[in-house]
Amino acid sequence: KELRATLAELDAMPKNDQAFSEKLTELQKAFRQHARDEKKELLPAVQRALSDEQVQDVTEKMEAGVAEAEQAKQDEAEQRRAKARQERE
């Protein structure tokens, strides 16, 4: 619910606003915490309920989501650096 609410707020904000960047950072932190919680709490329950193959599939999807969030964080940082370079030039 928290992630969806933050996404809705981001959708309504101007993308060039400083508050957008701050809200995006907040969303990334919340997503990473959610992924950590799933890994600690949900994954063990899933492992007990599913076959080894199904567990592997779920684990891979979760790890891909975390990797995607990290890549988005790196991409955003690179965009900020590029924007700062352009403004300096």
C-alpha positions as CSV (number, residue, x, y, z in Angstrom):
1,K,0.0,0.0,0.0
2,E,2.8,2.3,0.9
3,L,4.6,1.7,-2.4
4,R,1.4,2.3,-4.4
5,A,0.7,5.5,-2.6
6,T,4.2,6.8,-3.2
7,L,3.9,5.8,-6.9
8,A,0.6,7.8,-7.1
9,E,2.3,10.8,-5.6
10,L,5.2,10.5,-8.0
11,D,2.7,10.3,-11.0
12,A,1.1,13.6,-9.9
13,M,4.4,15.5,-9.5
14,P,6.3,17.4,-12.1
15,K,9.3,15.3,-13.0
16,N,11.7,18.2,-12.9
17,D,10.8,19.1,-9.3
18,Q,13.3,18.5,-6.6
19,A,10.5,16.9,-4.5
20,F,10.1,14.3,-7.3
21,S,13.7,13.2,-6.8
22,E,13.3,13.0,-3.0
23,K,10.0,11.1,-3.3
24,L,11.7,8.7,-5.8
25,T,14.5,8.1,-3.3
26,E,11.8,7.4,-0.7
27,L,10.2,4.9,-3.0
28,Q,13.4,3.1,-3.7
29,K,14.2,2.8,0.0
30,A,10.7,1.4,0.7
31,F,11.0,-1.1,-2.2
32,R,14.3,-2.3,-0.9
33,Q,12.9,-2.7,2.6
34,H,10.0,-4.6,1.2
35,A,12.3,-6.9,-0.7
36,R,14.4,-7.6,2.4
37,D,11.2,-8.3,4.4
38,E,10.0,-10.7,1.7
39,K,13.4,-12.5,1.7
40,K,13.4,-12.9,5.5
41,E,9.8,-13.6,6.1
42,L,8.0,-14.7,3.0
43,L,10.7,-16.7,1.3
44,P,11.0,-19.2,4.2
45,A,7.2,-19.8,4.1
46,V,7.3,-20.2,0.4
47,Q,10.2,-22.7,0.6
48,R,8.1,-24.9,3.0
49,A,5.0,-24.8,0.7
50,L,6.6,-25.2,-2.8
51,S,8.7,-27.6,-4.6
52,D,12.4,-26.9,-5.0
53,E,11.9,-25.9,-8.6
54,Q,9.1,-23.5,-7.7
55,V,11.2,-22.0,-4.8
56,Q,14.0,-21.4,-7.3
57,D,11.7,-19.6,-9.7
58,V,10.3,-17.4,-6.9
59,T,13.8,-16.7,-5.6
60,E,15.0,-15.7,-9.0
61,K,12.1,-13.3,-9.5
62,M,12.7,-11.7,-6.1
63,E,16.4,-11.2,-6.8
64,A,15.6,-9.8,-10.3
65,G,13.3,-7.2,-8.7
66,V,16.0,-6.2,-6.2
67,A,18.6,-6.0,-9.0
68,E,16.2,-3.9,-11.1
69,A,15.7,-1.5,-8.2
70,E,19.5,-1.2,-7.7
71,Q,19.9,-0.5,-11.4
72,A,17.3,2.2,-11.3
73,K,19.1,3.8,-8.4
74,Q,22.4,3.8,-10.4
75,D,20.6,5.1,-13.5
76,E,19.0,7.9,-11.5
77,A,22.4,8.8,-10.0
78,E,24.0,8.9,-13.5
79,Q,21.2,11.1,-14.8
80,R,21.7,13.5,-11.9
81,R,25.4,13.6,-12.6
82,A,24.8,14.2,-16.3
83,K,22.3,16.9,-15.6
84,A,24.8,18.6,-13.2
85,R,27.5,18.4,-15.9
86,Q,25.2,20.0,-18.4
87,E,24.3,22.8,-16.0
88,R,28.0,23.5,-15.4
89,E,28.7,23.6,-19.1
